[in-house]
């Protein structure tokens, strides 16, 4: 006999080899997320480069390196994930002046970015 629905009627039989409607929705959502991530990958890479260059310009010889961390670095990011970059430097900074200098550099037009 056919399985009973919550309302007491008979549910249509589904071929076990066919995906359920929930499976189809899940596949569509995952495909959409993957498409969004592939479209934003180049922009995220440009943003990391922009932060790196701005940090180099602001810190000068004290700049050591910039490292992408977080979900983007681990490739577990979602379309709305932020981009986390840690900048290492040799400067003995006591205040937020260097952050303001980096922001001033980022406020300048960045080639390849909107």
Beta strands, then each sheet from edge to edge (+ up, - down):
strand 1: 63-69
strand 2: 84-89
sheet 1: 1+ 2-
end
